[in-house]
Amino acid sequence: MWNVLGLLTMSGVGLVMTGSAAVGGAMAAINTAIGFTMYILYERVWARIGWGRHG
């Protein structure tokens, strides 16, 4: 649900800023793809760091 809300919000912001629903939607899709990719990379990096782990 959170992702859908973010996608709709970004589409609306893109529409307001550019005046084009297509460009706003593309901006939202690209933003979602970048955010998802960054999340995966972030999790993989932190999974490899053992600071403070015992056991």
PDB file of N, CA, C, O and CB in Angstrom:
ATOM      1  N   MET A   1       0.817  -1.194   0.000  1.00  0.00           N
ATOM      2  CA  MET A   1       0.000   0.000   0.000  1.00  0.00           C
ATOM      3  C   MET A   1       0.864   1.262   0.000  1.00  0.00           C
ATOM      4  O   MET A   1       0.561   2.234  -0.692  1.00  0.00           O
ATOM      5  CB  MET A   1      -0.931  -0.004   1.202  1.00  0.00           C
ATOM      6  N   TRP A   2       1.950   1.233   0.791  1.00  0.00           N
ATOM      7  CA  TRP A   2       2.835   2.381   0.884  1.00  0.00           C
ATOM      8  C   TRP A   2       3.426   2.735  -0.476  1.00  0.00           C
ATOM      9  O   TRP A   2       3.520   3.908  -0.835  1.00  0.00           O
ATOM     10  CB  TRP A   2       3.947   2.107   1.884  1.00  0.00           C
ATOM     11  N   ASN A   3       3.825   1.703  -1.232  1.00  0.00           N
ATOM     12  CA  ASN A   3       4.409   1.931  -2.552  1.00  0.00           C
ATOM     13  C   ASN A   3       3.388   2.534  -3.513  1.00  0.00           C
ATOM     14  O   ASN A   3       3.730   3.399  -4.319  1.00  0.00           O
ATOM     15  CB  ASN A   3       4.958   0.621  -3.124  1.00  0.00           C
ATOM     16  N   VAL A   4       2.156   2.090  -3.433  1.00  0.00           N
ATOM     17  CA  VAL A   4       1.100   2.617  -4.305  1.00  0.00           C
ATOM     18  C   VAL A   4       0.855   4.087  -3.986  1.00  0.00           C
ATOM     19  O   VAL A   4       0.708   4.909  -4.891  1.00  0.00           O
ATOM     20  CB  VAL A   4      -0.213   1.802  -4.143  1.00  0.00           C
ATOM     21  N   LEU A   5       0.813   4.412  -2.704  1.00  0.00           N
ATOM     22  CA  LEU A   5       0.618   5.803  -2.295  1.00  0.00           C
ATOM     23  C   LEU A   5       1.774   6.681  -2.793  1.00  0.00           C
ATOM     24  O   LEU A   5       1.547   7.785  -3.288  1.00  0.00           O
ATOM     25  CB  LEU A   5       0.494   5.899  -0.757  1.00  0.00           C
ATOM     26  N   GLY A   6       2.982   6.202  -2.664  1.00  0.00           N
ATOM     27  CA  GLY A   6       4.139   6.943  -3.152  1.00  0.00           C
ATOM     28  C   GLY A   6       4.105   7.126  -4.658  1.00  0.00           C
ATOM     29  O   GLY A   6       4.427   8.200  -5.167  1.00  0.00           O
ATOM     30  N   LEU A   7       3.715   6.077  -5.372  1.00  0.00           N
ATOM     31  CA  LEU A   7       3.620   6.136  -6.835  1.00  0.00           C
ATOM     32  C   LEU A   7       2.573   7.161  -7.273  1.00  0.00           C
ATOM     33  O   LEU A   7       2.814   7.950  -8.187  1.00  0.00           O
ATOM     34  CB  LEU A   7       3.274   4.747  -7.408  1.00  0.00           C
ATOM     35  N   LEU A   8       1.429   7.146  -6.626  1.00  0.00           N
ATOM     36  CA  LEU A   8       0.372   8.109  -6.956  1.00  0.00           C
ATOM     37  C   LEU A   8       0.779   9.545  -6.612  1.00  0.00           C
ATOM     38  O   LEU A   8       0.510  10.474  -7.373  1.00  0.00           O
ATOM     39  CB  LEU A   8      -0.916   7.746  -6.217  1.00  0.00           C
ATOM     40  N   THR A   9       1.423   9.711  -5.470  1.00  0.00           N
ATOM     41  CA  THR A   9       1.878  11.040  -5.075  1.00  0.00           C
ATOM     42  C   THR A   9       2.911  11.573  -6.055  1.00  0.00           C
ATOM     43  O   THR A   9       2.823  12.723  -6.485  1.00  0.00           O
ATOM     44  CB  THR A   9       2.459  11.009  -3.662  1.00  0.00           C
ATOM     45  N   MET A  10       3.885  10.750  -6.408  1.00  0.00           N
ATOM     46  CA  MET A  10       4.921  11.183  -7.344  1.00  0.00           C
ATOM     47  C   MET A  10       4.326  11.471  -8.715  1.00  0.00           C
ATOM     48  O   MET A  10       4.759  12.405  -9.391  1.00  0.00           O
ATOM     49  CB  MET A  10       6.020  10.123  -7.458  1.00  0.00           C
ATOM     50  N   SER A  11       3.343  10.685  -9.134  1.00  0.00           N
ATOM     51  CA  SER A  11       2.671  10.952 -10.411  1.00  0.00           C
ATOM     52  C   SER A  11       1.982  12.312 -10.370  1.00  0.00           C
ATOM     53  O   SER A  11       2.058  13.081 -11.329  1.00  0.00           O
ATOM     54  CB  SER A  11       1.643   9.841 -10.732  1.00  0.00           C
ATOM     55  N   GLY A  12       1.313  12.604  -9.262  1.00  0.00           N
ATOM     56  CA  GLY A  12       0.646  13.895  -9.110  1.00  0.00           C
ATOM     57  C   GLY A  12       1.622  15.053  -9.111  1.00  0.00           C
ATOM     58  O   GLY A  12       1.373  16.078  -9.746  1.00  0.00           O
ATOM     59  N   VAL A  13       2.729  14.898  -8.405  1.00  0.00           N
ATOM     60  CA  VAL A  13       3.754  15.949  -8.380  1.00  0.00           C
ATOM     61  C   VAL A  13       4.320  16.153  -9.783  1.00  0.00           C
ATOM     62  O   VAL A  13       4.501  17.287 -10.227  1.00  0.00           O
ATOM     63  CB  VAL A  13       4.892  15.590  -7.382  1.00  0.00           C
ATOM     64  N   GLY A  14       4.598  15.053 -10.477  1.00  0.00           N
ATOM     65  CA  GLY A  14       5.112  15.148 -11.845  1.00  0.00           C
ATOM     66  C   GLY A  14       4.123  15.821 -12.776  1.00  0.00           C
ATOM     67  O   GLY A  14       4.516  16.604 -13.640  1.00  0.00           O
ATOM     68  N   LEU A  15       2.852  15.526 -12.611  1.00  0.00           N
ATOM     69  CA  LEU A  15       1.806  16.144 -13.427  1.00  0.00           C
ATOM     70  C   LEU A  15       1.749  17.652 -13.176  1.00  0.00           C
ATOM     71  O   LEU A  15       1.687  18.448 -14.113  1.00  0.00           O
ATOM     72  CB  LEU A  15       0.436  15.500 -13.127  1.00  0.00           C
ATOM     73  N   VAL A  16       1.770  18.026 -11.902  1.00  0.00           N
ATOM     74  CA  VAL A  16       1.717  19.448 -11.557  1.00  0.00           C
ATOM     75  C   VAL A  16       2.958  20.181 -12.075  1.00  0.00           C
ATOM     76  O   VAL A  16       2.850  21.292 -12.595  1.00  0.00           O
ATOM     77  CB  VAL A  16       1.594  19.626 -10.031  1.00  0.00           C
ATOM     78  N   MET A  17       4.113  19.574 -11.936  1.00  0.00           N
ATOM     79  CA  MET A  17       5.360  20.240 -12.318  1.00  0.00           C
ATOM     80  C   MET A  17       5.545  20.335 -13.832  1.00  0.00           C
ATOM     81  O   MET A  17       6.112  21.309 -14.327  1.00  0.00           O
ATOM     82  CB  MET A  17       6.534  19.509 -11.715  1.00  0.00           C
ATOM     83  N   THR A  18       5.070  19.330 -14.567  1.00  0.00           N
ATOM     84  CA  THR A  18       5.316  19.308 -16.016  1.00  0.00           C
ATOM     85  C   THR A  18       4.076  19.588 -16.845  1.00  0.00           C
ATOM     86  O   THR A  18       4.186  19.987 -18.005  1.00  0.00           O
ATOM     87  CB  THR A  18       5.878  17.978 -16.414  1.00  0.00           C
ATOM     88  N   GLY A  19       2.892  19.384 -16.268  1.00  0.00           N
ATOM     89  CA  GLY A  19       1.655  19.551 -17.021  1.00  0.00           C
ATOM     90  C   GLY A  19       1.319  18.360 -17.891  1.00  0.00           C
ATOM     91  O   GLY A  19       0.366  18.405 -18.668  1.00  0.00           O
ATOM     92  N   SER A  20       2.096  17.294 -17.767  1.00  0.00           N
ATOM     93  CA  SER A  20       1.884  16.100 -18.586  1.00  0.00           C
ATOM     94  C   SER A  20       1.710  14.878 -17.694  1.00  0.00           C
ATOM     95  O   SER A  20       2.564  14.580 -16.859  1.00  0.00           O
ATOM     96  CB  SER A  20       3.061  15.890 -19.564  1.00  0.00           C
ATOM     97  N   ALA A  21       0.585  14.167 -17.881  1.00  0.00           N
ATOM     98  CA  ALA A  21       0.352  12.943 -17.109  1.00  0.00           C
ATOM     99  C   ALA A  21       1.350  11.861 -17.499  1.00  0.00           C
ATOM    100  O   ALA A  21       1.777  11.082 -16.646  1.00  0.00           O
ATOM    101  CB  ALA A  21      -1.084  12.437 -17.319  1.00  0.00           C
ATOM    102  N   ALA A  22       1.729  11.800 -18.775  1.00  0.00           N
ATOM    103  CA  ALA A  22       2.683  10.782 -19.238  1.00  0.00           C
ATOM    104  C   ALA A  22       4.058  10.998 -18.607  1.00  0.00           C
ATOM    105  O   ALA A  22       4.693  10.054 -18.139  1.00  0.00           O
ATOM    106  CB  ALA A  22       2.797  10.809 -20.778  1.00  0.00           C
ATOM    107  N   VAL A  23       4.504  12.243 -18.602  1.00  0.00           N
ATOM    108  CA  VAL A  23       5.811  12.543 -18.005  1.00  0.00           C
ATOM    109  C   VAL A  23       5.752  12.322 -16.490  1.00  0.00           C
ATOM    110  O   VAL A  23       6.690  11.773 -15.912  1.00  0.00           O
ATOM    111  CB  VAL A  23       6.243  14.007 -18.327  1.00  0.00           C
ATOM    112  N   GLY A  24       4.676  12.739 -15.852  1.00  0.00           N
ATOM    113  CA  GLY A  24       4.513  12.513 -14.423  1.00  0.00           C
ATOM    114  C   GLY A  24       4.518  11.035 -14.078  1.00  0.00           C
ATOM    115  O   GLY A  24       5.141  10.622 -13.100  1.00  0.00           O
ATOM    116  N   GLY A  25       3.827  10.246 -14.874  1.00  0.00           N
ATOM    117  CA  GLY A  25       3.817   8.797 -14.650  1.00  0.00           C
ATOM    118  C   GLY A  25       5.178   8.177 -14.864  1.00  0.00           C
ATOM    119  O   GLY A  25       5.588   7.294 -14.111  1.00  0.00           O
ATOM    120  N   ALA A  26       5.883   8.631 -15.887  1.00  0.00           N
ATOM    121  CA  ALA A  26       7.238   8.122 -16.148  1.00  0.00           C
ATOM    122  C   ALA A  26       8.169   8.483 -15.000  1.00  0.00           C
ATOM    123  O   ALA A  26       8.977   7.662 -14.566  1.00  0.00           O
ATOM    124  CB  ALA A  26       7.789   8.686 -17.478  1.00  0.00           C
ATOM    125  N   MET A  27       8.054   9.712 -14.513  1.00  0.00           N
ATOM    126  CA  MET A  27       8.871  10.128 -13.372  1.00  0.00           C
ATOM    127  C   MET A  27       8.589   9.248 -12.156  1.00  0.00           C
ATOM    128  O   MET A  27       9.513   8.845 -11.449  1.00  0.00           O
ATOM    129  CB  MET A  27       8.608  11.607 -13.031  1.00  0.00           C
ATOM    130  N   ALA A  28       7.342   8.957 -11.919  1.00  0.00           N
ATOM    131  CA  ALA A  28       6.961   8.125 -10.779  1.00  0.00           C
ATOM    132  C   ALA A  28       7.497   6.705 -10.932  1.00  0.00           C
ATOM    133  O   ALA A  28       7.999   6.120  -9.972  1.00  0.00           O
ATOM    134  CB  ALA A  28       5.436   8.097 -10.623  1.00  0.00           C
ATOM    135  N   ALA A  29       7.392   6.154 -12.137  1.00  0.00           N
ATOM    136  CA  ALA A  29       7.885   4.794 -12.371  1.00  0.00           C
ATOM    137  C   ALA A  29       9.395   4.726 -12.204  1.00  0.00           C
ATOM    138  O   ALA A  29       9.911   3.783 -11.604  1.00  0.00           O
ATOM    139  CB  ALA A  29       7.491   4.313 -13.770  1.00  0.00           C
ATOM    140  N   ILE A  30      10.100   5.710 -12.727  1.00  0.00           N
ATOM    141  CA  ILE A  30      11.557   5.743 -12.601  1.00  0.00           C
ATOM    142  C   ILE A  30      11.955   5.908 -11.142  1.00  0.00           C
ATOM    143  O   ILE A  30      12.870   5.238 -10.664  1.00  0.00           O
ATOM    144  CB  ILE A  30      12.152   6.882 -13.450  1.00  0.00           C
ATOM    145  N   ASN A  31      11.271   6.793 -10.441  1.00  0.00           N
ATOM    146  CA  ASN A  31      11.551   6.995  -9.016  1.00  0.00           C
ATOM    147  C   ASN A  31      11.338   5.703  -8.225  1.00  0.00           C
ATOM    148  O   ASN A  31      12.148   5.369  -7.361  1.00  0.00           O
ATOM    149  CB  ASN A  31      10.660   8.114  -8.449  1.00  0.00           C
ATOM    150  N   THR A  32      10.279   4.989  -8.507  1.00  0.00           N
ATOM    151  CA  THR A  32       9.994   3.737  -7.815  1.00  0.00           C
ATOM    152  C   THR A  32      11.070   2.699  -8.110  1.00  0.00           C
ATOM    153  O   THR A  32      11.526   2.001  -7.204  1.00  0.00           O
ATOM    154  CB  THR A  32       8.617   3.202  -8.219  1.00  0.00           C
ATOM    155  N   ALA A  33      11.479   2.595  -9.376  1.00  0.00           N
ATOM    156  CA  ALA A  33      12.517   1.629  -9.756  1.00  0.00           C
ATOM    157  C   ALA A  33      13.851   1.959  -9.082  1.00  0.00           C
ATOM    158  O   ALA A  33      14.538   1.064  -8.591  1.00  0.00           O
ATOM    159  CB  ALA A  33      12.692   1.605 -11.288  1.00  0.00           C
ATOM    160  N   ILE A  34      14.215   3.238  -9.058  1.00  0.00           N
ATOM    161  CA  ILE A  34      15.462   3.644  -8.412  1.00  0.00           C
ATOM    162  C   ILE A  34      15.390   3.379  -6.908  1.00  0.00           C
ATOM    163  O   ILE A  34      16.340   2.858  -6.324  1.00  0.00           O
ATOM    164  CB  ILE A  34      15.754   5.139  -8.683  1.00  0.00           C
ATOM    165  N   GLY A  35      14.284   3.730  -6.292  1.00  0.00           N
ATOM    166  CA  GLY A  35      14.118   3.492  -4.859  1.00  0.00           C
ATOM    167  C   GLY A  35      14.201   2.022  -4.503  1.00  0.00           C
ATOM    168  O   GLY A  35      14.830   1.663  -3.508  1.00  0.00           O
ATOM    169  N   PHE A  36      13.581   1.168  -5.293  1.00  0.00           N
ATOM    170  CA  PHE A  36      13.613  -0.271  -5.040  1.00  0.00           C
ATOM    171  C   PHE A  36      15.032  -0.813  -5.208  1.00  0.00           C
ATOM    172  O   PHE A  36      15.490  -1.628  -4.407  1.00  0.00           O
ATOM    173  CB  PHE A  36      12.645  -1.008  -5.985  1.00  0.00           C
ATOM    174  N   THR A  37      15.714  -0.362  -6.239  1.00  0.00           N
ATOM    175  CA  THR A  37      17.089  -0.804  -6.481  1.00  0.00           C
ATOM    176  C   THR A  37      18.005  -0.367  -5.339  1.00  0.00           C
ATOM    177  O   THR A  37      18.833  -1.149  -4.872  1.00  0.00           O
ATOM    178  CB  THR A  37      17.607  -0.247  -7.821  1.00  0.00           C
ATOM    179  N   MET A  38      17.861   0.863  -4.896  1.00  0.00           N
ATOM    180  CA  MET A  38      18.676   1.365  -3.793  1.00  0.00           C
ATOM    181  C   MET A  38      18.400   0.597  -2.503  1.00  0.00           C
ATOM    182  O   MET A  38      19.319   0.324  -1.732  1.00  0.00           O
ATOM    183  CB  MET A  38      18.418   2.855  -3.581  1.00  0.00           C
ATOM    184  N   TYR A  39      17.139   0.252  -2.271  1.00  0.00           N
ATOM    185  CA  TYR A  39      16.776  -0.538  -1.088  1.00  0.00           C
ATOM    186  C   TYR A  39      17.473  -1.897  -1.111  1.00  0.00           C
ATOM    187  O   TYR A  39      18.030  -2.328  -0.101  1.00  0.00           O
ATOM    188  CB  TYR A  39      15.245  -0.728  -1.011  1.00  0.00           C
ATOM    189  N   ILE A  40      17.444  -2.567  -2.254  1.00  0.00           N
ATOM    190  CA  ILE A  40      18.091  -3.881  -2.378  1.00  0.00           C
ATOM    191  C   ILE A  40      19.596  -3.758  -2.135  1.00  0.00           C
ATOM    192  O   ILE A  40      20.165  -4.550  -1.384  1.00  0.00           O
ATOM    193  CB  ILE A  40      17.822  -4.494  -3.778  1.00  0.00           C
ATOM    194  N   LEU A  41      20.243  -2.778  -2.759  1.00  0.00           N
ATOM    195  CA  LEU A  41      21.677  -2.581  -2.573  1.00  0.00           C
ATOM    196  C   LEU A  41      22.018  -2.267  -1.116  1.00  0.00           C
ATOM    197  O   LEU A  41      22.977  -2.806  -0.564  1.00  0.00           O
ATOM    198  CB  LEU A  41      22.174  -1.460  -3.478  1.00  0.00           C
ATOM    199  N   TYR A  42      21.232  -1.401  -0.509  1.00  0.00           N
ATOM    200  CA  TYR A  42      21.426  -1.037   0.890  1.00  0.00           C
ATOM    201  C   TYR A  42      21.362  -2.268   1.789  1.00  0.00           C
ATOM    202  O   TYR A  42      22.231  -2.463   2.638  1.00  0.00           O
ATOM    203  CB  TYR A  42      20.377  -0.011   1.324  1.00  0.00           C
ATOM    204  N   GLU A  43      20.354  -3.084   1.608  1.00  0.00           N
ATOM    205  CA  GLU A  43      20.190  -4.283   2.428  1.00  0.00           C
ATOM    206  C   GLU A  43      21.336  -5.263   2.217  1.00  0.00           C
ATOM    207  O   GLU A  43      21.793  -5.887   3.175  1.00  0.00           O
ATOM    208  CB  GLU A  43      18.862  -4.963   2.113  1.00  0.00           C
ATOM    209  N   ARG A  44      21.804  -5.408   0.995  1.00  0.00           N
ATOM    210  CA  ARG A  44      22.920  -6.327   0.717  1.00  0.00           C
ATOM    211  C   ARG A  44      24.212  -5.841   1.360  1.00  0.00           C
ATOM    212  O   ARG A  44      24.980  -6.638   1.901  1.00  0.00           O
ATOM    213  CB  ARG A  44      23.121  -6.484  -0.797  1.00  0.00           C
ATOM    214  N   VAL A  45      24.451  -4.537   1.301  1.00  0.00           N
ATOM    215  CA  VAL A  45      25.659  -3.994   1.932  1.00  0.00           C
ATOM    216  C   VAL A  45      25.610  -4.209   3.440  1.00  0.00           C
ATOM    217  O   VAL A  45      26.574  -4.708   4.021  1.00  0.00           O
ATOM    218  CB  VAL A  45      25.815  -2.491   1.611  1.00  0.00           C
ATOM    219  N   TRP A  46      24.511  -3.842   4.079  1.00  0.00           N
ATOM    220  CA  TRP A  46      24.425  -3.963   5.528  1.00  0.00           C
ATOM    221  C   TRP A  46      24.404  -5.409   5.997  1.00  0.00           C
ATOM    222  O   TRP A  46      24.807  -5.694   7.125  1.00  0.00           O
ATOM    223  CB  TRP A  46      23.200  -3.256   6.027  1.00  0.00           C
ATOM    224  N   ALA A  47      23.946  -6.319   5.164  1.00  0.00           N
ATOM    225  CA  ALA A  47      23.960  -7.736   5.539  1.00  0.00           C
ATOM    226  C   ALA A  47      25.392  -8.267   5.623  1.00  0.00           C
ATOM    227  O   ALA A  47      25.648  -9.245   6.325  1.00  0.00           O
ATOM    228  CB  ALA A  47      23.148  -8.565   4.528  1.00  0.00           C
ATOM    229  N   ARG A  48      26.319  -7.634   4.918  1.00  0.00           N
ATOM    230  CA  ARG A  48      27.723  -8.075   4.910  1.00  0.00           C
ATOM    231  C   ARG A  48      28.554  -7.437   6.018  1.00  0.00           C
ATOM    232  O   ARG A  48      29.687  -7.858   6.249  1.00  0.00           O
ATOM    233  CB  ARG A  48      28.354  -7.760   3.571  1.00  0.00           C
ATOM    234  N   ILE A  49      28.028  -6.450   6.696  1.00  0.00           N
ATOM    235  CA  ILE A  49      28.767  -5.755   7.733  1.00  0.00           C
ATOM    236  C   ILE A  49      28.475  -6.422   9.070  1.00  0.00           C
ATOM    237  O   ILE A  49      27.318  -6.587   9.458  1.00  0.00           O
ATOM    238  CB  ILE A  49      28.400  -4.247   7.769  1.00  0.00           C
ATOM    239  N   GLY A  50      29.539  -6.801   9.767  1.00  0.00           N
ATOM    240  CA  GLY A  50      29.379  -7.535  11.009  1.00  0.00           C
ATOM    241  C   GLY A  50      29.586  -6.709  12.252  1.00  0.00           C
ATOM    242  O   GLY A  50      29.727  -7.272  13.338  1.00  0.00           O
ATOM    243  N   TRP A  51      29.612  -5.388  12.139  1.00  0.00           N
ATOM    244  CA  TRP A  51      29.855  -4.539  13.297  1.00  0.00           C
ATOM    245  C   TRP A  51      28.826  -4.786  14.386  1.00  0.00           C
ATOM    246  O   TRP A  51      27.621  -4.752  14.139  1.00  0.00           O
ATOM    247  CB  TRP A  51      29.843  -3.074  12.892  1.00  0.00           C
ATOM    248  N   GLY A  52      29.309  -5.033  15.580  1.00  0.00           N
ATOM    249  CA  GLY A  52      28.432  -5.158  16.722  1.00  0.00           C
ATOM    250  C   GLY A  52      27.697  -6.487  16.827  1.00  0.00           C
ATOM    251  O   GLY A  52      26.886  -6.680  17.732  1.00  0.00           O
ATOM    252  N   ARG A  53      27.974  -7.389  15.917  1.00  0.00           N
ATOM    253  CA  ARG A  53      27.302  -8.706  15.985  1.00  0.00           C
ATOM    254  C   ARG A  53      28.119  -9.659  16.849  1.00  0.00           C
ATOM    255  O   ARG A  53      29.345  -9.718  16.755  1.00  0.00           O
ATOM    256  CB  ARG A  53      27.105  -9.310  14.557  1.00  0.00           C
ATOM    257  N   HIS A  54      27.425 -10.385  17.673  1.00  0.00           N
ATOM    258  CA  HIS A  54      28.078 -11.367  18.523  1.00  0.00           C
ATOM    259  C   HIS A  54      27.465 -12.728  18.247  1.00  0.00           C
ATOM    260  O   HIS A  54      26.245 -12.889  18.226  1.00  0.00           O
ATOM    261  CB  HIS A  54      27.948 -10.989  20.023  1.00  0.00           C
ATOM    262  N   GLY A  55      28.327 -13.690  18.041  1.00  0.00           N
ATOM    263  CA  GLY A  55      27.775 -15.037  17.867  1.00  0.00           C
ATOM    264  C   GLY A  55      27.989 -15.662  16.571  1.00  0.00           C
ATOM    265  O   GLY A  55      27.555 -16.793  16.352  1.00  0.00           O
TER     266      GLY A  55
END
